[in-house]
Amino acid sequence: MLLAIPSLLFTAPIVGFFIGKWADRYFATEPRFTIAGVVLGFFAAGRETFLILRRVQQLEERDKRR
């Protein structure tokens, strides 16, 4: 589960960049949506990383109780 974190931190901002780039071309608002996409990508990656770490921590606590 922890091996997913580096790929999340790498891919989420890149996906946000490309979605933002597409939206900028579609709405002719360069670079507003690109910047927003990258920021949202970093936010999503950070949130998902936090949730993964919390799940791993809960699993470790359950294993210690047994």
N, C-alpha and C positions, 0 to 999 in steps of 0.2 A: 504494500500500500504506500509506503514512504517513497518508493521509486517513482511514483507518479508526480511528485512535487516538482522536480526540475523540469519535466516536460510541460507541466501546467504553467510554470513561471515563464517559460519560453513561448509557448504557443498562444496563450490567451491574448497577450498584447499584439502579437502578429495578426491574429484573426481580427481583433479590433481595428488594427491599422487598415487592413484590406476592406473591411466593411465600411469604415469611415471614408476611405479613399473612393470607394464606389458611390457612397452617398454624396460626397463632394462633387463628383463628376455629374451625378444625376441632378442635383439641385444647384450646381454652379456656386458653391459656397466655400471654395478652397481656403484655408485648411481647417475650418471649424470642426467638421465631422471627423476628420482624420485625428485631430488632437483628442477629441472627445472619445473616439473609439479606442485609442491607445490607453487613455486614462481609465476608461471602463474595463478594458482588458486587464490592466494591472490590478484594479479593484477586485474583479472577478477571480483572478488568480490568487490574490491574497486571501479572499474569503474562503475559497475552496481549500487552500492550504491549511487555513485555520480549522476548517471542519474535518479534514483528514487527520490532522494532529490530535484533535479532540477525540476522534474515533479510535485512534491507535492508543491514546492514553486510557480510554475506557476499557479497551480490550486488555491492556496490561494490568489494570486494576482487577479485572475479573479473574485473570490468570493467577494473580497473587492470592486471591481469596480462596482458591481451590486447593 
